[in-house]
Amino acid sequence: PRGRWILVDAGPRTDRYDAGARAVLPYLRRRGASGLELLVLTHPDMDHVGGAGAIRREYPVGGVMDPGMAVGTEVFLDALEGARDREVPWTVGAAGDSLGLDGVAIRVLWPPEEKGELGAADGANGVSLVLEVRLGSFSALLTGDAPAEVEETILPQLLSTSIQVLKLGHHESRTSTSPELLERIT
């Protein structure tokens, strides 16, 4: 509401295309953003963190949050190093964490603080940060690439009785965005 920005994921990057540079930055510029309060990287897969370098080079970033599962991809390690070099605070988000910004309430619903073997079967998807975002009567559920098993676990934690915006899990694959989730949030 006061022109401060939080970005959740930065899109993919390949040898031929960088979503951070070609899509996300132009979008932010058109809307007058001059920096980010927080960059959330839901998990370290390239299609979610690939554009982070372009974002970081162009805009000041007040903080970065991720689920704390650095799998060592070059792009993810680049983002970590860039944040360290610029002394940007980097935090690991876990279920129960919350933050507020200008009336916007963000709750981390997943992953739990103790990850143990989480994500082993689903790669990094099983530890995707899942966020419930609320502003007044508006609510959104941002699921990263969390699989249906995670959706089932977080359903009782949702504060909102109706979700207006749902970021479909794992690009609308058969492993996410279960009928149970859809029934609960509508």
Secondary structure, DSSP 8 states (H G I E B T S, - for coil): --S--EEE----B-SS-BHIIIIIHHHHHHTT---BSEEE-SSS-HHHHTTHHHHHHHS-BS-EEE-S-----HHHHHHHHHHHHTT--EEE--TT-EEEETTEEEEEEES-S--TTTTTTTGGGGG--EEEEEETTEEEEE-TT--HHHHHHHGGG---SS-SEEE-GGGG-TTSS-HHHHHHH-
